[in-house]
């Protein structure tokens, strides 16, 4: 069922590798590698400090308790704050939390403070370890408190029976929200709304121009920080200082229940990554969409067990790509998302000031496949990750797509 590729090709010798942090962060994109999956949000509440909020699953917290009925779990958080360019450590710390585990809640939240250098760009590396439990989790995130960056100076809250802090940029039509800031409490932003249009999904060997197309917004309004705001239409909402500026913040509402795959129409579009145009057209014009999608997957292997496993893995990757890689687009449509779904989670992830390096298999200097994603400015989401494309990716891409079309799951293993 699982097709493993031992890849020996060395792709793009001319791609300029960047200086990266000497740690493999592949686990942040592969939930199976860790037993803790924290959500983390950094909020700059002054020029010299930030609050780091975190949220953990209650069931995962119980892993550290000898008695599973205990209502408190002990968590150790270690962090190192590094200057984004020099890698020099500017702050470190260890925090011990006794987190309450309530029977009627799925998550528990906490926070700690860190010291920032004024007007600095930073990488925060945070390790989470449960006492009495093996393993843990390590993540890395940007904290930018320069005058030119505003995004880290805001918090988004979902307003329901109580205010719930959001750790992502996903909004929906069912809730009202509030954006707050201690530094910019009386700030008014220009908000531009854009409807989504059909996008052509292209493989990594297809060469593209490296710029955003300028699109006229479908509507514009002004929002004052601290007021209630809603996002009633599917699309993306771009926050700017003025209409002439690029975005400093973006929230997306692609569809109901995003990023989860809940309805049949959500299952059709990602099939463009592996299906032929003829297959997609046939499914779209079928009288019964469910039967057409089921028949597509079953037709790949002619085996119900294999088809179910292909469906599970493929759409789990789509869901994770949406969680990890969304910018102003759905995550599965981004460069990182496309590669993640078709090839699977990378073996090695190196993170630097200017982007990410993904390695599948062994080090590409020996054997494997190397992808470089540059972190670039974006008109609509502030920044995005853009693949350095290369025609020599065509061989491994064809191998991966053909594997899926032959009723198997593609992954690249270490040699």
Helices and strands as residue ranges (DSSP letters): E 2-5, G 26-29, G 31-33, E 39-46, E 49-57, H 58-61, G 62-64, E 72-83, E 89-100, E 107-115, E 121-130, E 136-144, G 151-153, E 155-159, E 163-165, E 176-180, E 188-194, E 219-224, E 228-230, E 235-240, E 249-253, H 264-269, G 270-273, H 277-284, H 289-301, H 304-325, G 331-333, H 335-343, E 348-351, E 355-360, E 369-378, E 382-387, G 391-393, H 394-405, E 409-412
